[in-house]
Amino acid sequence: MQRFTDLKVWQRSHALTLEIYRLTATFPDVERFGLTSQIRRAAASVPSNIAEGSKRATRKDYARFLNVAEGSAAELEYFMILARDLGFIAEQRMNQVNGEIQEIERMLYRLRTKVAPAS
């Protein structure tokens, strides 16, 4: 099995997580334990589930963790919409971030379909 840090999808999702941490540092202090925390958790969940899944004993388990990462990416995509609607980020910035999230989602899907055992 390939080391998770060698996977492009992990590299991109890790870079996105770092960007999300920088972006949410500008959010209002009252959101520190609210939306900021939720966004950061969802972002970090993507690369962490890729990493954890890569060390599972079966391909089926790995595929399940990749699917969890896909779910976290979708959650993050929504949180970016919410942050825009609350006025915490500009429309253009939200579009940039969500474009990267959508590409990561596509990469996760392709990897999951390769990893998943044939039914």
TORPAPA-140441 format. One record per residue (C-alpha): residue in one letter; residue number from 0; x, y, z. Coordinates in steps of 0.001 Angstrom, whole numbers. Example, Ala and Ser with C-alpha at 12.3 -4.5 7.8 and 13.67 -1.06 7.14 Angstrom:
# TORPAPA-140441
{site 'a'; 0; {12300; -4500; 7800}};
{site 's'; 1; {13670; -1060; 7140}};
# end
This chain:
# TORPAPA-140441
{site 'm'; 0; {0; 0; 0}};
{site 'q'; 1; {1275; 3461; -919}};
{site 'r'; 2; {2314; 5720; 1952}};
{site 'f'; 3; {-495; 8233; 2554}};
{site 't'; 4; {1867; 11229; 2380}};
{site 'd'; 5; {2695; 10237; -1218}};
{site 'l'; 6; {-953; 10507; -2296}};
{site 'k'; 7; {-1779; 13713; -4190}};
{site 'v'; 8; {-5230; 13802; -2589}};
{site 'w'; 9; {-3672; 13724; 880}};
{site 'q'; 10; {-1159; 16438; -66}};
{site 'r'; 11; {-3892; 18696; -1414}};
{site 's'; 12; {-6244; 18098; 1500}};
{site 'h'; 13; {-3416; 18786; 3967}};
{site 'a'; 14; {-2575; 22046; 2147}};
{site 'l'; 15; {-6275; 22961; 2201}};
{site 't'; 16; {-6424; 22290; 5936}};
{site 'l'; 17; {-3506; 24658; 6506}};
{site 'e'; 18; {-5271; 27285; 4378}};
{site 'i'; 19; {-8524; 26777; 6314}};
{site 'y'; 20; {-6682; 27366; 9601}};
{site 'r'; 21; {-5281; 30641; 8235}};
{site 'l'; 22; {-8667; 31674; 6834}};
{site 't'; 23; {-10603; 30976; 10032}};
{site 'a'; 24; {-8056; 32901; 12104}};
{site 't'; 25; {-9789; 36023; 10737}};
{site 'f'; 26; {-13251; 34934; 11950}};
{site 'p'; 27; {-14838; 36770; 14908}};
{site 'd'; 28; {-13597; 35663; 18341}};
{site 'v'; 29; {-17143; 34743; 19354}};
{site 'e'; 30; {-16990; 31952; 16738}};
{site 'r'; 31; {-13838; 30352; 18190}};
{site 'f'; 32; {-15815; 27510; 19781}};
{site 'g'; 33; {-18581; 27574; 17186}};
{site 'l'; 34; {-18176; 27730; 13449}};
{site 't'; 35; {-14374; 28151; 13510}};
{site 's'; 36; {-13966; 24933; 15476}};
{site 'q'; 37; {-16408; 23012; 13273}};
{site 'i'; 38; {-14728; 24196; 10065}};
{site 'r'; 39; {-11275; 23274; 11301}};
{site 'r'; 40; {-12438; 19860; 12478}};
{site 'a'; 41; {-14101; 19104; 9125}};
{site 'a'; 42; {-11012; 20247; 7206}};
{site 'a'; 43; {-8592; 18181; 9316}};
{site 's'; 44; {-10893; 15172; 9073}};
{site 'v'; 45; {-10234; 14814; 5343}};
{site 'p'; 46; {-6469; 14146; 5422}};
{site 's'; 47; {-6683; 12338; 8772}};
{site 'n'; 48; {-9223; 9842; 7422}};
{site 'i'; 49; {-7073; 9269; 4332}};
{site 'a'; 50; {-4109; 8564; 6628}};
{site 'e'; 51; {-6014; 6311; 9005}};
{site 'g'; 52; {-7720; 4391; 6223}};
{site 's'; 53; {-4408; 3728; 4496}};
{site 'k'; 54; {-3302; 1681; 7501}};
{site 'r'; 55; {-6418; -457; 7755}};
{site 'a'; 56; {-6081; -4173; 7143}};
{site 't'; 57; {-8559; -4474; 4283}};
{site 'r'; 58; {-9356; -2561; 1130}};
{site 'k'; 59; {-12993; -2427; 2230}};
{site 'd'; 60; {-12000; -614; 5439}};
{site 'y'; 61; {-9734; 1758; 3519}};
{site 'a'; 62; {-12592; 2555; 1131}};
{site 'r'; 63; {-14885; 3233; 4103}};
{site 'f'; 64; {-12416; 5773; 5529}};
{site 'l'; 65; {-12108; 7429; 2132}};
{site 'n'; 66; {-15888; 7713; 2085}};
{site 'v'; 67; {-15810; 9353; 5524}};
{site 'a'; 68; {-13245; 11818; 4127}};
{site 'e'; 69; {-15653; 12557; 1261}};
{site 'g'; 70; {-18383; 13294; 3794}};
{site 's'; 71; {-16113; 15635; 5735}};
{site 'a'; 72; {-15226; 17447; 2517}};
{site 'a'; 73; {-18924; 17947; 1745}};
{site 'e'; 74; {-19454; 19237; 5285}};
{site 'l'; 75; {-16581; 21676; 4822}};
{site 'e'; 76; {-18060; 22840; 1526}};
{site 'y'; 77; {-21308; 23696; 3326}};
{site 'f'; 78; {-19475; 25479; 6146}};
{site 'm'; 79; {-17792; 27707; 3566}};
{site 'i'; 80; {-21221; 28652; 2197}};
{site 'l'; 81; {-22398; 29388; 5734}};
{site 'a'; 82; {-19296; 31492; 6454}};
{site 'r'; 83; {-19981; 33491; 3285}};
{site 'd'; 84; {-23629; 33984; 4204}};
{site 'l'; 85; {-22615; 35179; 7679}};
{site 'g'; 86; {-20233; 37694; 6090}};
{site 'f'; 87; {-17032; 36054; 7392}};
{site 'i'; 88; {-15556; 35461; 3926}};
{site 'a'; 89; {-16087; 37053; 538}};
{site 'e'; 90; {-17948; 35304; -2266}};
{site 'q'; 91; {-14814; 35060; -4420}};
{site 'r'; 92; {-12789; 33480; -1596}};
{site 'm'; 93; {-15579; 31013; -847}};
{site 'n'; 94; {-15673; 30051; -4538}};
{site 'q'; 95; {-11905; 29473; -4568}};
{site 'v'; 96; {-11973; 27306; -1456}};
{site 'n'; 97; {-15019; 25355; -2578}};
{site 'g'; 98; {-13451; 24780; -5989}};
{site 'e'; 99; {-10484; 23132; -4276}};
{site 'i'; 100; {-12793; 21124; -2017}};
{site 'q'; 101; {-14738; 19870; -5046}};
{site 'e'; 102; {-11528; 18770; -6759}};
{site 'i'; 103; {-10474; 16924; -3600}};
{site 'e'; 104; {-13913; 15275; -3504}};
{site 'r'; 105; {-13428; 14053; -7086}};
{site 'm'; 106; {-9960; 12738; -6235}};
{site 'l'; 107; {-11310; 10938; -3174}};
{site 'y'; 108; {-14081; 9359; -5215}};
{site 'r'; 109; {-11629; 8116; -7849}};
{site 'l'; 110; {-9307; 6702; -5193}};
{site 'r'; 111; {-12191; 5046; -3347}};
{site 't'; 112; {-13452; 3351; -6511}};
{site 'k'; 113; {-9921; 2028; -7158}};
{site 'v'; 114; {-9493; 821; -3577}};
{site 'a'; 115; {-12959; -651; -3023}};
{site 'p'; 116; {-13143; -4396; -3542}};
{site 'a'; 117; {-15180; -5547; -6524}};
{site 's'; 118; {-18727; -6465; -5531}};
# end
